[in-house]
Amino acid sequence: MNLKKILLIILFTGISFEFFSFVFSYFSLLPVSTTPNLYSVSTYNNFRNEKNIWGAWHKKNLKIRHKTECFDATYKTNDIGAKDYNFDYKMNDKKRFVLLGDSFAEGFGVSNEFVFKSNLEKKLNAEIYNFGSSGALGPVQYYLIYKNLASKYEHDSLIISFLPANDFNENDYDLWKKKNWHILDDVERYRPYYIKKGDAYDYFIPSNAKKRENWYFLDNQNIFQKIKSFIRESFWSFNVYKSFKLIKNYSDEKSKKYSGFFDATIEQQEASIFFLRKILTMKKFDDVLFIIFPSIEDLDRIYLKGDNIYDQKWYKELVKIKNKVNYSLKIINIADYVQSSEEYKKFLHTCDDHLNKTGNEFVSGILYREIIN
């Protein structure tokens, strides 16, 4: 077989693979079925950086469109990179909150005006400063954001959005290395992890971690990284690679579904509570709302298997903090407000497990009732 025929076979195979990847992605038959940036109206890839001590954050003074198969949202950031309006508030008698958390606080997949914090602001006639961010944030990062940024803004009260489904493991470096999550574009991510020191915990950033001005691209890519970036941004077939990687990372030997409510290791629980306690004891707040968001698996474990969150070490530690601080600390478990995972699904995007507009309104109603009571 001559070289020309070999090249034609390779070309035909490549085109066929790309075509079938497109079909499988279009009909959402792959675990990851995203539209390549080359063909997408979404500008989400330009939204984030990873160069602050807490890791993932947003670029400043930005307006982008985030469009997927199940939502179409517009994100706006302010002059410090928060997904919110500018915090150059005028002196008034409004109650002021700082909001900490990950994608649920940020409002992933929902425009700024529909995030639960925006709904709650209107109901309370208050100001809520949103310091939430996607990008794999956990309690270590909540503490670092509060200490280094959020605490500088005048506020009376605090809202912490906590998602056990991933918050317990977001800062576990051993787990991240095992799953290979600590690498992006073959480079160590610039983000903090906890480390145990005696009976306490501290944090560290790997010495070889690289800061990023752009989430998906290093500022100085080598030729291999440039080729990989081009393939990722241009070809549907990259979804096949991402799907296999997702399956590999999130499956275990027993194929057991993970529940953050019930399956976090003792060390993960202790480390998370340690950094949450540092936030909650940093000052005397007027009041604090600690919101616990369940996953579908958490709810299945509660309503189908009868597991009890109130027996968990991490929840008992939260109650101890609540009983010790000299202000009002309310622990709000959203699982208490739904009767099944099927009911909860109507509050989530159909293509991922983040709150949709209805879910954000639902949560804001719960918080409003808790506050006025």
Summary of the structure (lengths in Angstrom):
residues: 373
radius of gyration: 21.7
end to end distance: 80.3
largest distance: 82.1
contacts: 1147
relative contact order: 0.14
helix: 43%
strand: 18%
